[in-house]
Amino acid sequence: GHGSGGNLVPRGGGGGWSVVTHWAEGFYIGGSSIEAINGVYKKTDAEASRAFPHLAFAAYENSESKWMLINCLADWKTVNGLRDEWIIVDELGRHVMAQAAGEYLPKSGPSWIMVDRKGLKHLSVGDRIATKESIDGFWRKGTTGIITKINGTYVTWIDDENRSWTASVPRQLMRLENSDDISIDIVKACTSALVQNSDDLNEKNFDLLPWQVVGIYSPAKVRTLIEQRQRWKENVAMARSWSFIPDAATPETFDLNATETRSAGALARRACRPHEAERLLANASSPDDLLELALARLDLGRYIEAIQTLLQAYALRRALPGLGRALLLAHCRARRQIGDQVTWTIFNVYDNVITTQDLPGFWRQGEEAIIVGLGSPCTPIALRLGNTPREYTIVDTTPDRILHAFPQNKTLPSSTSSSDHYALLGLCLDFEPEDLRRAFRNASRRTHSDKGGEDILFRRTVEAKDTLGSDQARREAYDSCADLDESRTQSFSLTDEIYQFYYPELVPLQPFGDPLENRFKYYQRKHQQRGSSSRGGSWPWRLSSSSSSTNNKKRRRE
């Protein structure tokens, strides 16, 4: 680096290594559970670095949180006793993390140490100071005075005898407001002391560290990353704006067992009595009951209605326990039954639709229309009513008031021709093993060639029974449309596509791959050293690992 010759980094293309000999234009930091740390850091004027302009060699500011990454000359006790440090500073100028400097690129992961320097105040003009040591020909230790000017790393001060002096290194001076040196001990942010033994590390606190630190040497790339981050944040804000309660999704959002309501309709649905459940929940208005009503309609094979009901629940509370999982199940089953006509917004522009209820002054139930505009999943859809340009009217409506209209020569597939295993066997989502055995016996009698059925239908019946009853992993893969992923050209799964649409905050921007990959490798090395094969540590919850691994492999090939 600026003190030792530069960082040694891998060279792209033909391989080998290169030496970094100058400051980067910016950095991309990720992997920290402190969201304000993550993001794009753009190079800024070192003289304007927050709280200590006279100490910074290079400074970078986070384009969103305004936190700073600074390489500086320390006038405090550093993490390793050397004179230089990389530090991360919050928007108020407080030190959050530090690591030994001496290089142009900071490291990631455990190289960073959480620091508590709440009492640290840097030298500034007007401070009364004293010299820490004697300098032959200049001053004696303990000489006192007042700072009159700070220029870079040079501090000018006047002693009590009105003589002017200049200290080329600020750490030669100390502030007199404190009885002791202004340097303070380094401590862990989440514990009472810095843990020196790596075997005793509280790995849970490692969530706070930046596990991905990427130097960027192109100003254009820095600008592009800032724009990408801004678009991602706008997508998250928009998705949250669709809901009355814009909570961020949690693991419970994707767990149907976490559903909270215990109403009579919910109990009927879980007892596999969907008709009774729909009747009891017909006037549902709470998000919990709307979720149960949607699941009942899903059991009845009315996929579009189920999705529309789920969107009503989403509009009320997007992080409702079980809602994310229900959206995935409904979309997957609709995709199997109807095909690509079902999209994540349910409808497409130019789709033919029919109205499901009378709306006095606008349309009659069953009237045909064409979609000419789309909003979010829960905002109005623009319909064109009428058959000729002179007659048509543009009306806004919501998804719960329309259904797809299929051409006369096209009807919905029957349950026997469907790839929906639940519909083929007549099972509800909460079936018991005995329900599966009974349903298979009935369906096999109906489809077996000896009973007048078709052999292909019998084979599909057997496949449905094996898929839903063999083991939980196979059923889980089927419910997630994993078999449909094989025909997709995208590198990410259908599950990730659905979740990313409704909960984009759970699929963060990762321009340089998985920001936690280095953390996983660190844990692997530690456990190998300890003779353990377990993963260890607290691993962050994520929706799917398939897309991350696929994208990482693709980047490595490139």
C-alpha positions as CSV (number, residue, x, y, z in Angstrom):
1,G,0.0,0.0,0.0
2,H,1.0,3.6,0.4
3,G,3.4,2.4,3.1
4,S,4.4,-1.0,2.0
5,G,4.3,-1.3,-1.8
6,G,0.6,-2.1,-2.5
7,N,-2.0,-4.9,-2.3
8,L,-1.4,-8.1,-4.2
9,V,-4.7,-8.9,-6.0
10,P,-5.7,-11.5,-8.6
11,R,-5.5,-10.4,-12.2
12,G,-8.6,-11.0,-14.4
13,G,-8.4,-12.6,-17.9
14,G,-5.2,-14.5,-18.2
15,G,-4.7,-15.0,-14.5
16,G,-1.8,-14.2,-12.3
17,W,-1.4,-11.3,-9.8
18,S,-1.2,-7.5,-9.9
19,V,0.0,-4.9,-7.4
20,V,-2.4,-2.0,-6.5
21,T,-0.3,1.1,-6.3
22,H,-3.0,3.9,-6.0
23,W,-6.2,4.7,-4.3
24,A,-9.5,3.3,-5.6
25,E,-12.3,5.4,-7.0
26,G,-14.8,3.7,-4.8
27,F,-15.7,0.6,-2.9
28,Y,-18.7,-1.8,-2.7
29,I,-19.3,-3.1,0.7
30,G,-21.8,-5.9,1.6
31,G,-22.6,-8.7,4.0
32,S,-23.0,-6.6,7.2
33,S,-26.2,-6.8,9.2
34,I,-25.7,-3.1,9.8
35,E,-27.5,-1.9,6.7
36,A,-26.0,1.5,6.9
37,I,-22.5,0.0,6.2
38,N,-23.6,-1.8,3.0
39,G,-23.6,0.0,-0.3
40,V,-21.4,2.0,-2.7
41,Y,-18.7,4.3,-1.4
42,K,-17.6,7.1,-3.6
43,K,-14.2,8.8,-3.2
44,T,-14.5,12.2,-1.7
45,D,-12.1,15.0,-0.7
46,A,-10.0,13.7,2.2
47,E,-9.8,17.2,3.6
48,A,-13.6,17.0,4.1
49,S,-13.6,13.7,5.9
50,R,-15.9,13.8,8.8
51,A,-14.5,14.9,12.2
52,F,-10.8,14.7,11.5
53,P,-9.7,16.4,8.2
54,H,-6.1,16.6,9.2
55,L,-5.7,12.9,9.6
56,A,-7.2,11.3,6.4
57,F,-5.1,10.0,3.5
58,A,-8.2,8.9,1.5
59,A,-11.9,9.1,2.3
60,Y,-15.0,7.4,0.7
61,E,-18.6,8.2,1.5
62,N,-21.6,5.8,1.3
63,S,-24.0,7.2,-1.3
64,E,-27.0,6.3,0.8
65,S,-26.3,6.4,4.5
66,K,-23.4,8.9,4.4
67,W,-21.2,6.7,6.5
68,M,-17.5,6.9,5.6
69,L,-14.7,4.6,4.9
70,I,-11.4,6.4,5.7
71,N,-7.7,5.6,5.6
72,C,-6.0,7.8,8.2
73,L,-3.1,8.6,10.4
74,A,-4.2,7.9,13.9
75,D,-3.8,10.2,17.0
76,W,-5.4,7.5,19.1
77,K,-4.5,4.0,20.2
78,T,-5.0,1.9,17.1
79,V,-6.1,-1.8,16.9
80,N,-2.6,-3.0,16.4
81,G,-0.5,-0.2,17.7
82,L,0.6,1.1,14.3
83,R,0.2,4.6,13.0
84,D,-2.3,4.0,10.2
85,E,-5.9,2.6,10.3
86,W,-8.8,2.0,8.0
87,I,-11.9,3.0,9.9
88,I,-15.7,3.0,9.2
89,V,-17.3,6.1,10.6
90,D,-21.1,6.7,11.0
91,E,-22.9,9.8,9.9
92,L,-22.1,11.6,13.2
93,G,-18.4,11.0,12.9
94,R,-18.2,8.1,15.5
95,H,-15.9,5.2,14.9
96,V,-17.7,1.9,14.3
97,M,-15.0,-0.5,13.0
98,A,-11.3,-0.4,12.4
99,Q,-8.5,-2.5,10.9
100,A,-4.8,-2.0,10.4
101,A,-4.0,0.0,7.3
102,G,-0.7,0.4,5.3
103,E,-2.4,-0.8,2.1
104,Y,-4.6,0.8,-0.6
105,L,-7.4,-1.8,-0.2
106,P,-9.0,-2.8,3.1
107,K,-9.7,-6.4,3.9
108,S,-13.1,-8.0,4.6
109,G,-14.5,-10.1,7.5
110,P,-12.6,-10.6,10.7
111,S,-9.9,-8.2,9.7
112,W,-12.4,-5.6,11.0
113,I,-12.7,-5.0,14.7
114,M,-15.7,-3.4,16.4
115,V,-14.5,-0.3,18.4
116,D,-16.1,1.8,21.1
117,R,-14.5,5.3,21.0
118,K,-17.3,7.3,22.3
119,G,-15.0,9.5,24.3
120,L,-12.6,10.2,21.4
121,K,-12.4,13.8,20.3
122,H,-9.9,14.8,17.6
123,L,-7.7,17.8,17.8
124,S,-9.3,21.0,16.5
125,V,-8.4,24.7,16.4
126,G,-8.8,26.3,19.8
127,D,-8.0,23.1,21.8
128,R,-5.6,23.5,24.7
129,I,-2.9,20.9,24.3
130,A,0.3,19.6,25.8
131,T,3.3,17.8,24.2
132,K,3.6,14.1,24.9
133,E,7.3,13.9,24.5
134,S,10.5,16.1,24.3
135,I,11.8,17.0,20.8
136,D,15.4,18.2,20.9
137,G,15.8,21.7,19.7
138,F,12.0,22.4,19.9
139,W,10.0,21.7,23.0
140,R,10.0,19.8,26.2
141,K,7.5,17.1,27.3
142,G,4.5,18.7,28.9
143,T,4.8,22.1,27.1
144,T,1.3,23.5,26.9
145,G,-0.4,25.8,24.4
146,I,-3.4,26.4,22.1
147,I,-3.9,25.1,18.5
148,T,-4.2,28.0,16.0
149,K,-4.2,26.1,12.7
150,I,-4.5,22.6,11.2
151,N,-3.2,22.0,7.7
152,G,-3.3,18.4,6.6
153,T,-1.2,16.5,9.1
154,Y,0.5,19.6,10.4
155,V,-0.8,21.2,13.6
156,T,0.3,24.8,14.4
157,W,0.1,25.9,18.0
158,I,1.3,28.7,20.3
159,D,2.7,27.9,23.7
160,D,2.2,29.8,26.9
161,E,5.3,32.0,26.1
162,N,3.7,33.0,22.8
163,R,6.1,31.0,20.7
164,S,4.6,29.4,17.6
165,W,5.3,25.7,16.9
166,T,4.3,23.2,14.2
167,A,3.9,19.5,15.0
168,S,4.1,17.3,11.8
169,V,2.4,14.4,13.6
170,P,-0.8,15.1,15.6
171,R,-0.2,12.2,17.9
172,Q,2.8,14.2,19.4
173,L,0.1,16.3,21.1
174,M,-2.6,15.5,23.7
175,R,-5.7,17.5,24.7
176,L,-5.7,18.8,28.3
177,E,-9.4,18.5,28.8
178,N,-8.7,14.9,29.7
179,S,-6.4,14.0,32.6
180,D,-5.2,11.0,30.5
181,D,-4.2,10.6,26.9
182,I,-7.1,10.9,24.5
183,S,-6.5,7.3,23.3
184,I,-8.9,4.8,24.8
185,D,-8.9,1.0,24.8
186,I,-10.6,-0.9,22.0
187,V,-13.6,-3.0,23.0
188,K,-16.1,-5.2,21.2
189,A,-19.4,-3.4,20.3
190,C,-21.5,-6.3,21.6
191,T,-19.3,-7.5,24.5
192,S,-17.4,-5.9,27.3
193,A,-13.9,-6.6,25.9
194,L,-12.1,-7.5,22.7
195,V,-11.8,-11.3,22.4
196,Q,-8.3,-12.2,21.4
197,N,-8.7,-16.0,21.1
198,S,-10.4,-16.9,17.8
199,D,-11.7,-20.1,19.3
200,D,-13.7,-18.1,21.8
201,L,-15.2,-15.7,19.3
202,N,-18.9,-15.0,19.7
203,E,-19.7,-15.8,16.1
204,K,-23.1,-14.2,16.3
205,N,-21.5,-10.8,16.5
206,F,-19.8,-11.5,13.1
207,D,-23.1,-10.6,11.5
208,L,-22.0,-7.0,11.9
209,L,-18.8,-7.2,9.9
210,P,-18.5,-6.3,6.2
211,W,-17.8,-9.7,4.6
212,Q,-17.4,-8.2,1.1
213,V,-15.2,-5.3,0.4
214,V,-14.5,-4.7,-3.3
215,G,-12.3,-1.9,-4.6
216,I,-13.5,-0.1,-7.8
217,Y,-11.1,1.7,-10.0
218,S,-13.5,3.0,-12.7
219,P,-15.5,6.2,-11.9
220,A,-18.2,5.1,-14.4
221,K,-18.6,1.8,-12.6
222,V,-19.1,3.6,-9.3
223,R,-21.8,5.7,-10.9
224,T,-23.5,2.6,-12.4
225,L,-23.5,0.8,-9.0
226,I,-25.0,3.8,-7.3
227,E,-27.8,3.9,-9.9
228,Q,-28.4,0.2,-9.5
229,R,-28.6,0.5,-5.7
230,Q,-31.1,3.4,-6.1
231,R,-33.3,1.4,-8.5
232,W,-33.3,-1.6,-6.1
233,K,-34.3,0.6,-3.2
234,E,-37.1,2.1,-5.3
235,N,-38.4,-1.4,-6.1
236,V,-38.4,-2.3,-2.4
237,A,-40.2,1.0,-1.5
238,M,-42.8,0.4,-4.3
239,A,-43.5,-3.2,-3.2
240,R,-44.0,-2.0,0.4
241,S,-46.2,0.9,-0.7
242,W,-48.7,-1.7,-2.1
243,S,-49.6,-2.7,1.5
244,F,-51.4,-0.9,4.3
245,I,-48.9,-2.4,6.8
246,P,-45.6,-2.3,4.8
247,D,-43.6,-4.6,7.1
248,A,-40.5,-6.4,5.8
249,A,-41.0,-10.1,5.3
250,T,-39.8,-12.6,7.9
251,P,-39.3,-16.4,7.9
252,E,-42.8,-16.8,9.2
253,T,-44.1,-15.1,6.1
254,F,-43.1,-18.2,4.2
255,D,-44.4,-20.8,6.7
256,L,-48.0,-21.8,6.5
257,N,-47.8,-23.4,9.9
258,A,-47.2,-19.9,11.3
259,T,-50.7,-18.7,10.3
260,E,-52.3,-17.1,13.3
261,T,-56.1,-17.3,12.9
262,R,-58.1,-20.0,14.7
263,S,-61.6,-19.0,13.3
264,A,-64.2,-21.6,12.5
265,G,-63.5,-21.2,8.8
266,A,-59.8,-21.7,9.3
267,L,-60.4,-24.9,11.3
268,A,-62.8,-26.2,8.6
269,R,-60.2,-25.5,5.9
270,R,-57.5,-27.3,7.9
271,A,-59.9,-30.2,8.4
272,C,-60.1,-30.5,4.6
273,R,-63.6,-29.1,4.3
274,P,-63.0,-26.3,1.8
275,H,-66.7,-25.8,0.8
276,E,-67.6,-25.2,4.5
277,A,-64.6,-23.0,5.0
278,E,-65.4,-20.8,2.0
279,R,-69.0,-20.4,3.2
280,L,-67.8,-19.4,6.7
281,L,-65.2,-17.0,5.4
282,A,-67.3,-15.5,2.6
283,N,-67.4,-12.1,4.3
284,A,-63.8,-12.2,5.4
285,S,-62.1,-8.8,5.9
286,S,-59.1,-9.4,8.1
287,P,-55.8,-10.5,6.4
288,D,-55.7,-13.7,8.4
289,D,-59.2,-14.8,7.3
290,L,-58.6,-13.7,3.7
291,L,-55.5,-16.0,3.7
292,E,-57.6,-18.9,4.9
293,L,-60.3,-18.1,2.3
294,A,-57.7,-18.1,-0.4
295,L,-56.3,-21.5,0.7
296,A,-59.9,-22.9,0.7
297,R,-60.4,-21.7,-2.9
298,L,-57.0,-23.2,-3.8
299,D,-58.2,-26.6,-2.4
300,L,-61.3,-26.1,-4.6
301,G,-59.2,-25.6,-7.7
302,R,-60.2,-22.0,-8.2
303,Y,-56.6,-20.7,-8.7
304,I,-57.3,-17.2,-10.0
305,E,-59.8,-16.4,-7.3
306,A,-57.3,-17.7,-4.7
307,I,-54.6,-15.4,-6.0
308,Q,-56.9,-12.4,-6.1
309,T,-57.9,-13.1,-2.5
310,L,-54.3,-13.4,-1.5
311,L,-53.6,-10.0,-3.1
312,Q,-56.3,-8.5,-0.9
313,A,-54.5,-9.9,2.2
314,Y,-51.2,-8.6,0.8
315,A,-52.7,-5.1,0.5
316,L,-53.6,-5.2,4.1
317,R,-50.5,-6.8,5.6
318,R,-47.7,-8.0,3.2
319,A,-45.6,-9.8,5.9
320,L,-48.6,-11.8,7.2
321,P,-47.4,-15.2,8.5
322,G,-47.9,-17.8,5.7
323,L,-48.8,-15.3,3.0
324,G,-45.5,-15.6,1.0
325,R,-45.8,-19.4,1.0
326,A,-49.5,-19.3,0.0
327,L,-48.6,-16.9,-2.9
328,L,-46.0,-19.4,-4.1
329,L,-48.4,-22.4,-3.9
330,A,-51.2,-20.5,-5.7
331,H,-49.0,-19.2,-8.5
332,C,-47.4,-22.6,-9.0
333,R,-50.7,-24.5,-9.2
334,A,-52.2,-21.9,-11.5
335,R,-49.1,-22.1,-13.7
336,R,-49.6,-25.9,-13.9
337,Q,-53.3,-25.7,-14.7
338,I,-53.5,-22.7,-17.0
339,G,-50.0,-22.2,-18.2
340,D,-48.3,-18.9,-18.9
341,Q,-51.5,-16.9,-19.0
342,V,-51.0,-16.5,-15.2
343,T,-48.3,-14.0,-14.5
344,W,-47.1,-12.4,-11.3
345,T,-49.4,-9.5,-11.8
346,I,-52.0,-12.1,-12.8
347,F,-53.0,-10.2,-15.9
348,N,-51.2,-8.9,-19.0
349,V,-52.0,-6.0,-21.2
350,Y,-54.3,-7.0,-24.0
351,D,-55.7,-10.0,-22.0
352,N,-59.4,-10.7,-22.6
353,V,-61.3,-10.7,-19.3
354,I,-64.8,-10.9,-18.0
355,T,-66.3,-9.0,-15.1
356,T,-67.4,-11.1,-12.1
357,Q,-70.0,-8.9,-10.6
358,D,-72.5,-6.1,-11.5
359,L,-71.2,-2.6,-11.0
360,P,-74.1,-0.1,-11.6
361,G,-73.2,2.6,-14.0
362,F,-70.2,0.8,-15.3
363,W,-70.8,-2.8,-16.4
364,R,-72.9,-5.9,-15.9
365,Q,-71.6,-9.3,-14.6
366,G,-70.1,-11.3,-17.4
367,E,-69.3,-8.4,-19.7
368,E,-66.1,-8.9,-21.8
369,A,-63.3,-6.3,-21.8
370,I,-59.6,-5.9,-22.7
371,I,-56.9,-4.9,-20.3
372,V,-55.1,-1.8,-21.6
373,G,-53.1,-0.8,-18.5
374,L,-51.6,-2.4,-15.4
375,G,-50.5,-1.1,-12.0
376,S,-49.1,-3.0,-9.0
377,P,-50.8,-6.3,-7.9
378,C,-53.2,-4.4,-5.8
379,T,-53.8,-1.1,-7.6
380,P,-56.4,-0.4,-10.4
381,I,-56.3,-2.1,-13.8
382,A,-57.4,-0.1,-16.8
383,L,-60.1,-1.9,-18.8
384,R,-61.5,-1.1,-22.3
385,L,-65.2,-2.0,-22.5
386,G,-67.0,-2.2,-25.8
387,N,-66.2,-3.8,-29.2
388,T,-65.6,-0.8,-31.5
389,P,-63.4,2.3,-31.1
390,R,-66.5,4.6,-31.0
391,E,-68.2,2.6,-28.3
392,Y,-65.5,1.7,-25.9
393,T,-65.0,3.2,-22.4
394,I,-61.9,3.1,-20.3
395,V,-62.6,2.1,-16.7
396,D,-60.3,1.4,-13.7
397,T,-60.9,-1.7,-11.6
398,T,-59.2,-4.0,-9.2
399,P,-58.1,-7.7,-9.8
400,D,-60.9,-9.1,-7.7
401,R,-63.6,-7.9,-10.1
402,I,-62.3,-9.6,-13.3
403,L,-61.3,-13.1,-14.5
404,H,-59.5,-14.3,-17.6
405,A,-61.9,-14.9,-20.5
406,F,-60.9,-17.9,-22.6
407,P,-61.7,-18.2,-26.3
408,Q,-64.6,-20.3,-27.3
409,N,-62.4,-23.1,-28.6
410,K,-60.3,-23.2,-25.4
411,T,-61.5,-24.4,-22.0
412,L,-59.7,-24.9,-18.8
413,P,-58.1,-28.3,-18.5
414,S,-60.0,-30.9,-16.5
415,S,-58.6,-32.2,-13.2
416,T,-57.7,-35.5,-14.9
417,S,-55.6,-33.8,-17.6
418,S,-54.0,-31.4,-15.1
419,S,-50.4,-31.6,-13.9
420,D,-51.7,-30.5,-10.5
421,H,-51.3,-33.6,-8.4
422,Y,-53.6,-32.2,-5.7
423,A,-56.5,-31.7,-8.1
424,L,-55.8,-35.0,-9.8
425,L,-56.2,-36.9,-6.5
426,G,-58.8,-34.5,-5.0
427,L,-56.6,-33.6,-2.0
428,C,-56.4,-30.5,0.1
429,L,-53.2,-28.8,1.2
430,D,-53.5,-30.2,4.8
431,F,-54.1,-33.9,3.9
432,E,-53.2,-36.7,6.2
433,P,-51.4,-39.9,5.1
434,E,-54.8,-41.8,5.3
435,D,-56.4,-39.1,3.1
436,L,-53.7,-39.8,0.5
437,R,-54.1,-43.6,0.6
438,R,-57.9,-43.2,0.2
439,A,-57.7,-40.7,-2.6
440,F,-55.2,-42.9,-4.5
441,R,-57.4,-45.9,-4.2
442,N,-60.4,-44.0,-5.6
443,A,-58.4,-42.3,-8.4
444,S,-56.7,-45.6,-9.4
445,R,-60.0,-47.4,-9.7
446,R,-61.2,-44.6,-11.9
447,T,-58.1,-44.4,-14.2
448,H,-56.9,-48.0,-14.4
449,S,-57.3,-49.6,-17.8
450,D,-59.0,-52.7,-16.3
451,K,-61.7,-50.3,-15.0
452,G,-62.1,-48.6,-18.3
453,G,-59.7,-45.8,-17.7
454,E,-56.6,-44.7,-19.7
455,D,-53.2,-46.0,-19.0
456,I,-51.6,-42.5,-19.2
457,L,-54.0,-41.2,-16.6
458,F,-53.2,-44.1,-14.3
459,R,-49.5,-43.5,-14.6
460,R,-50.0,-39.8,-13.7
461,T,-52.1,-40.9,-10.7
462,V,-49.2,-43.1,-9.5
463,E,-46.8,-40.2,-10.1
464,A,-49.0,-37.9,-8.1
465,K,-49.2,-40.3,-5.2
466,D,-45.4,-40.9,-5.2
467,T,-44.7,-37.2,-5.4
468,L,-47.0,-36.1,-2.6
469,G,-46.4,-39.1,-0.3
470,S,-42.9,-40.3,-0.9
471,D,-40.9,-37.8,1.3
472,Q,-41.2,-34.2,2.4
473,A,-38.3,-33.0,0.2
474,R,-39.9,-34.3,-3.0
475,R,-43.3,-32.7,-2.1
476,E,-41.5,-29.5,-1.2
477,A,-39.8,-29.4,-4.6
478,Y,-43.1,-30.0,-6.3
479,D,-44.9,-27.3,-4.4
480,S,-42.1,-24.9,-5.3
481,C,-42.4,-25.7,-9.1
482,A,-38.8,-27.0,-9.1
483,D,-39.7,-29.4,-12.0
484,L,-40.8,-26.3,-14.1
485,D,-37.4,-24.7,-13.5
486,E,-35.8,-27.1,-15.9
487,S,-37.6,-25.6,-18.9
488,R,-36.7,-22.0,-17.9
489,T,-34.0,-20.0,-19.6
490,Q,-33.4,-17.9,-16.5
491,S,-30.6,-18.9,-14.1
492,F,-32.8,-18.2,-11.1
493,S,-35.7,-20.4,-9.9
494,L,-39.4,-19.7,-10.3
495,T,-39.6,-19.5,-6.5
496,D,-37.1,-16.7,-6.4
497,E,-38.9,-14.9,-9.2
498,I,-42.2,-15.0,-7.4
499,Y,-40.7,-14.0,-4.0
500,Q,-38.6,-11.2,-5.6
501,F,-41.7,-9.7,-7.1
502,Y,-43.7,-9.5,-3.8
503,Y,-40.7,-9.2,-1.4
504,P,-37.8,-7.7,-3.3
505,E,-36.1,-6.7,-0.1
506,L,-35.2,-10.4,0.4
507,V,-33.3,-10.6,-2.9
508,P,-30.7,-7.8,-2.4
509,L,-28.5,-6.4,-5.1
510,Q,-25.4,-8.5,-5.4
511,P,-23.2,-7.1,-8.2
512,F,-20.1,-9.0,-7.0
513,G,-21.7,-12.3,-6.0
514,D,-22.9,-13.5,-2.6
515,P,-21.5,-11.1,-0.1
516,L,-21.5,-13.8,2.6
517,E,-19.3,-16.3,0.5
518,N,-16.2,-15.1,2.4
519,R,-17.9,-15.7,5.7
520,F,-18.8,-19.2,4.8
521,K,-15.2,-19.9,3.7
522,Y,-14.0,-18.4,7.0
523,Y,-16.3,-20.8,9.0
524,Q,-15.2,-23.7,6.9
525,R,-11.5,-23.0,7.7
526,K,-12.2,-22.6,11.4
527,H,-14.1,-25.8,11.7
528,Q,-11.5,-27.7,9.7
529,Q,-8.9,-26.4,12.2
530,R,-11.1,-27.6,15.0
531,G,-11.7,-30.9,13.4
532,S,-15.4,-30.3,12.9
533,S,-17.4,-30.7,9.7
534,S,-20.4,-28.6,10.9
535,R,-21.1,-25.2,9.3
536,G,-21.3,-23.4,12.6
537,G,-22.0,-19.8,13.3
538,S,-25.3,-18.0,12.8
539,W,-26.1,-18.2,9.1
540,P,-28.5,-15.6,7.8
541,W,-31.9,-16.7,6.7
542,R,-32.4,-16.5,2.9
543,L,-35.2,-17.6,0.6
544,S,-33.2,-19.8,-1.7
545,S,-29.6,-20.8,-2.2
546,S,-30.1,-22.2,-5.7
547,S,-30.0,-18.8,-7.5
548,S,-27.0,-17.6,-5.5
549,S,-25.0,-20.7,-6.3
550,T,-26.0,-20.6,-9.9
551,N,-25.1,-17.0,-10.4
552,N,-21.8,-17.4,-8.5
553,K,-20.8,-20.4,-10.8
554,K,-21.7,-18.2,-13.8
555,R,-19.5,-15.4,-12.6
556,R,-16.6,-17.7,-12.0
557,R,-16.8,-19.0,-15.5
558,E,-16.8,-15.5,-16.9
